[in-house]
Amino acid sequence: MPAGILSLGRYIPDTIVTNKDLENRMDTSDEWIRTRTGIEERRYASDEIDTSDMAYSAAKEAMERAGVKPEEIGLILVATVTPDKPFPTVSCMIQDRLGAKNAAAMDISAACSGFMYGVITAKQFVESGAYKYVLVVGVEKLTKITNFEDRNTAVLFGDGAGAAVVGNVSEGKGILSFELGADGSGGNELYQDGPYLYMNGREVFKFAVRQMGESAEAVIAEAGLTKEEIDFLVPHQANIRIMESSRQRLNLPVEKMSKTIQRYGNTSAASIPISLYEDIEEGRVKDGDTIVLVGFGGGLTWGAICMVWGN
């Protein structure tokens, strides 16, 4: 039986930080941020909320929505580059809190592509019969590694978590095709050194525009479909101009692309599950829809999935 996403959960921090708020903190402006990125506000987790806390909340909701008990989870995969500490991993921390006593647990470090790496890995374990259910979480507390003296990166990022339960779905549903990739030669364009992350915005932009479009087209072709058969696009919420480039390449109308960047900014590994969660809740993605998820991140890494939504 094919594998697919059975349910989603998310965690959004309470604190809203607007572009106007950042104007008071650094040399920037609301107009500068909005026109270059599409971001209007983002969420910051409080000091007492760490990465594992957000991951736990999102995971708990996803499991409850799927009707899956903690002891039924065979594997927990947490995609993050901002763990509470180097080890124990976030996945082990939430395994204990969830009571998932039968689950193996590991973290995935693929930056903003992490959730894609996690879901595609989960697919292999489910379809091989190794595990009935795999819990995948994309979570970041990027404010821990953001340099607020650097206005070019500080305005981009926010905190949050999204989770998915991956299991078997009925024939004709679930993951039809996927692509994973990496180009380590571009590692110096987006990296963390010491406490902060650094980004060569111009080079990352060029890479993302090319790779997001190519990967989306590749998984559509691999699934034996045409662009006209795609109902919805969920791109990594990094920059509205990158997202628009992918949408236009697939010839999709504006309303057929997920867009949460204006409210949450770039939440890295959490951005795709958070966006898909909202698209489903608000009826933009419906049972039987054919959708494409596509992301890119530091490494450099990328991943894309073509899937039919539903169980």
N, C-alpha and C positions, 0 to 999 in steps of 0.2 A: 504493500500500500504506500502511496506517496506521503511525503511529510509536508506539513504546513504549519502556519501559526494558528493556534487554537484560541488564544486570547491575549490581551495586552493589559498592562498596568502602567501607571506613571506616577512620578512625584515632581511637583513644581514648588519650589521654595516660595514663601510668603512675601519676601521683600522685593518690591519692584524698584528698579533703578532706571530712570528715564534718561534720555539724552540731555535734557536740561540739568539733571542732577550731575552728570559728568562735566557739563560746562563749568560748574562751580569747582570742579576738582582738577581740571587740566585744560590745556589750551586746545579746545575743540568747540564744535557747535552742533546743534541739532541738525541744521541744514547740511553740514558737511558729512555727518554720519549717515543720515537718511539717503542722500543722493548717491553715496558711494557704496552703501551696504544694504539698504532697505530696513535697517534696524531702528526701532523707535524706543524700545525698552528691553530690559533683560531682568532675570531673577538672580538674586544672590542668596545663598544659604547662610544662615547665621553661624556664628563661631561654634555653637554647641551642636550643630548638625554637620556630620562628616559624610564622606562618600558612602560608607556602608549603611548609614541610616537612610539615605535616599534610596539606595539599592534595595534595602529590605522593604521599604514601603511600596515601591513599584512592584517588586516581586510578589509580595503578599496579595496585592490587588489582582495581578495577573492570574495567580493560582486560584484565588477565590472565584474569579470570573470563569475559569475553565472547569471548575469543580474538581480540581486535582488536589489530592491530599499531600502533605509534605513527604510522607514516607513513599509515595509513588514516584517522586522525582529521582531519576537515575544519574543525572549529571547537571551541575550548575556551572555555567560559563558567564563570567562577568567581564565585559569590555570596558576598560578604564585605563587612563594614564595618570590619574590622580587618586591612587589608593590612600587609605588612611595612613598606611605605613608600608614599607617594602614587603614585609610578611609579618603575620599571616595574611594571606590574600583576602580581598573583599569577598570572594566567593566562599571561602571557608568561614568567614565571619557571619555571613548571612545564612549559610547552611546550618550553623548552630542556632541562630535566632529563629529560623523558620521551623526547626525541628525536622529537617530533611535528612534523617539519620542514615538513609541508604544511598545518598548521593555522593558521587565523586565531585570534586570542585577544583576549578582552576580559573585564573584570570588570563585575559587576552590583551596584549598591548599592540594595537594597530591604530591608535589615535582615533580620528573621526570615522575611519572605516571599521572600527571595532565591532559594532553591532552586526554589520554585514558578515564579517568573518565568523562571528558567533553563531548566527542563524544558519549559515552554510555548513559550518562544522556540525551543528545540531542535526541538520538534515541527514548527514551521513550515519550518525549513530542511531537515529530513529529508523531509517529505511533499511539498515543492516539488521535490525532487530535487537541490537545491543541494549538499547534503553527504550522504554515506552514513552517517557516524557523527559524532555530536556528544558531546563529553565535558562533563558538567555537574558542578560541585563546589560544595557548600555547606560553608564552613569559617569558623570564628571562633576567635580567641584573645581572648576577651572580658575575660580578666584584665588585658589591657593597658589597658582603658578603664574598669575597675571602680573606684569610689571605696570603699575599704574602711573609710572613716569613716561611710559611709551604710549603716546596717544594712538599710534597706528594699530596697535594690537589691543590695548585696554578697552576700547569701545566695542570690541567684537563679541566678547565671550560672556556666557552666563552658566549657571549651575542647573542641574536637573537629572532625572533618571527616567528611563523607559524600560519595560520588561516584557518578555514574550514567553509563553509556554508553547514549545514545539512538539508536535506529536503527529500521529497518522491522521489523515483526512480521507474523505471519500474520493473515488476515482474521478479525475477531471478537475479536482481542486488542488490547492497547494502549490509548491514550488515546481515550476516547469523547467527552469534553466537558471544557471548562475555563472558569474565570472568573478574570479579573485585575481588580483595582481599586485605587483610591487616593483618599485624601481629605486633601489638603494642608492643609486648615484645622485638622486635628488634629496638625500637626507639632510643636507646642510641648508636647504631652503626653509625647513620648518622643523624646529627641534627645541628641546629643553636642555639648558646648560646651567647647572647650579639651581637656584630657586625659580628661575623664570623661563617662560617659553619665548622663542624668537621666531620671526617669520619674515621671509623675503616676499612681501605681498605681490609684487609684480610677477615673479616667477611662479608662485603658487597659483595665481589667477590664471596664467597661461596654461599651466598643466591641468588645472581643474576643468577649464572650458573644453579642452581637447578630450580629456579622459572621461569625463562624465558623459559626454555625447557618444563617444565611441563605445563605451561599456553598455550604455542603454541600448544602442542599436545592436550590439553583439548578442545580448541575452534575448532580445526579441527575435532575432534571426535563428538563434539556437533553439528557441521554443517552436520554431516553424510558423511564426506569426508575421504579420505586417504591422507597420506603424498605425495603420487605420484601425487595427483591432485592439489597441491599447486604450483602456478607459481612464486611467489615472496615473500620474507620475508623482512619486514621493522622493525628491532629491534631498541630499544632505543640506541642511539649512545653514550655509556658510556665508553666502553673498547673493543678493537678489539678481545681480547681473550674470553670475555663473548659472544660477537656477534657470533664468530666462533663456540662456543660450541652449540648455538641454531641452527645455520645453519646445522652443522653436525648431530644434533639430528633429524632434518627433512630430512636428506639425500639430501639436495639441493646443486647444484654446486655453486661455488664461485660467478659466474655472476648473480645468482638469489637472492643475498642478497644486500640490500641497504647498501651503505658505504659512508658516508660523514664525518666521525669522523676525518679523516686526515686533512680536511680543516677547520672544525668548532669546534672541540673538543666536550665536553659535554655541550649542551645548555639546559639541563634539560627538562622542559615541552615543549620546542620548537623543540626538536631534531627530533621527529617522523614526524611532519608536514613539517619541512624543508626538511627532507630526501625524503619523499614521493613526495613533490613538484618537486624536482630535478629528481626523477625517472620517473615521468610522462613527464616532459619537455624533457628529453633526450631519451624517448621511451623505457625505461626498463619496465615500467608498461603500459599496453595497455588496451583498452576497452575490457571488458569480462574476464580479468585475475582474477584468484582467489588468493588473497593475505592475508597474516597474518601480523598484527601489534602487537607488544608486547613490554611492557616496565615495569620497576620497579623503585622504588624511596624510598625516606625517608618516615618514618612512622612506620614500613616499609609498602609499598604499592606495588601493581602490577595490571596490566590490559592487556588484549589481545582481539583482534577482528579478526574474519575471515570474509572476505567480497569479493564480486565480484565487481570489479571496473567498473564504468560507470553509466550513468543516465538511 
